[in-house]
Amino acid sequence: MIKKCLFPAAGYGTRFLPATKSMPKEMLPVVNKPLIQYGVEEAIEAGLSNMAIVTGRGKRAMEDHFDVSYELEHQIEGSDKELHLEGIRNIMESCTFSYTRQIEMKGLGHAILTGEPLIGDEAFAVVLADDLCLADEDDGDGDGVLAQMVKLYKQFRCSIVAVEEVPMEEVHKYGVIKGEMIRDDIFQVSEMVEKPATEDAPSNLAIIGRYILTPDIFDILRETTPGVGGEIQITDALMKQAKEGCVLGYKFKGKRFDCGSIAGFIDATNYCFKKFY
Ligand code: UTP
């Protein structure tokens, strides 16, 4: 079964400059918790226990976050303040963390390939922590997005991308799929275009930052030539998988906030503040 979750987190986060000049985007807090921690919690909820993080220069804060801070912990020992560390301590007890660095930023596909030594020859999940996904108790059975996808993988045993309907004027920001509907929320992908112009988009079903990938993706990525923007695109590799076998697009239940953009980040902050604090 799926045990490993890869977090490509090496990007520069230029939309958040100057905040991200010396701090990773994934450490930006939505209220009081960094984005990467929301992602790790979602992965744990889905039953995954090995977190594999692809980092880059200037990203050491993530490694420190998932580690003991002796001085701080000694200082607040026995006080009410310790309660604030309960969540992160539980995380550290329930999973392992491994890290590798992407030396050059050559795109998401390249970042995923960089994670291969941490994953090996098994199916794995991918979380882009700047897409914050939250379960919605009014929609579905309360499972997080990754938990829903892991369940689906048990049934179909192929790569799965999470998709969401977006307004046509926003398709240019995403990878977009076209596919045959095999259940009201599942599509068998037949076409996939990275960041299409509105008039070229095959649908308004946009891929968001949650994937389940079968390990043959690594060999495909190795042979994938750079596409849009000179980057190795995961969509190009997935399209090859779709042609040779099967890739599913899954319309997940729950809420997604694009925390890679300032507007999405503010929406997420307001939503989480009202809901959790
Ligand atoms: P984005 O393009 O949204 O992230 O990549 P970015 O480049 O950090 O942000 P901007 O556009 O400059 O503001 C999507 C995800 O893929 C990771 C990013 O860290 C992010 O989680 N990524 C992207 C890598 O790890 N390596 C890359 O070379 C590119």
Boltz pocket constraint, residues with backbone or C-beta under 6 A from the ligand:
constraints:
  - pocket:
      binder: B
      contacts: [[A, 8], [A, 9], [A, 10], [A, 11], [A, 12], [A, 13], [A, 14], [A, 15], [A, 16], [A, 25], [A, 54], [A, 102], [A, 104], [A, 105], [A, 106], [A, 107], [A, 108], [A, 110], [A, 111], [A, 127], [A, 128], [A, 129], [A, 130], [A, 260]]
      max_distance: 6.0
